[in-house]
Amino acid sequence: MNLPNKLTLSRIFLTIVIIILCLFPFYNVGINFPKFNVSGLVIDSTYIIAGIIFIIASLTDFLDGYLARSKNIVTDTGKLLDAIADKVLVNSVLIIFAYRGFIPAFVPIIYIFRDEVVNALKMDALRKGKVVAAIKSGKIKTASMMIGLTLMFFYNLPFELINLWVADFLIYFAVIMSIISGIEYYNMWRKL
């Protein structure tokens, strides 16, 4: 197992840590994470810790690909693991935020539905001997979602202090881009 693949697997492990931090009822076992008040906004440090871990996990996504390409050790296993790790990280966080009421349920439904459809189209194209590469709108979708989720972990600060809902905007924009990129992938697949 090469270093990029180890980094990819670490992203899956970090996702599990985020899930535990955000969903486990620590108060039932006598563990209380501190809460802070910032201009009337009550901040649970659990989400700040999970947000820091989310940033680290997101950085491994960039780093594993960079190392694999720069050291010429790109493998099919690495590509597959990377795609799985990305989906596990983002989709888990979307579900957690919907469950906690931070975002509406339609956000993860649309986002995950689109991902599954696009994955099916890519697999069908691959079965026909064609590789469907990542497209610009898909990359914009991913970047917007990652930044939006990061801001959501940090209570949209500092933008919340001036009533700018940047986290919400980026997440909704990512959902729109997911639909647009899904249509583009469908059109590419249809031409095959």
Summary of the structure (lengths in Angstrom):
residues: 192
radius of gyration: 18.0
end to end distance: 34.5
largest distance: 58.4
contacts: 571
relative contact order: 0.13
helix: 76%
strand: 4%
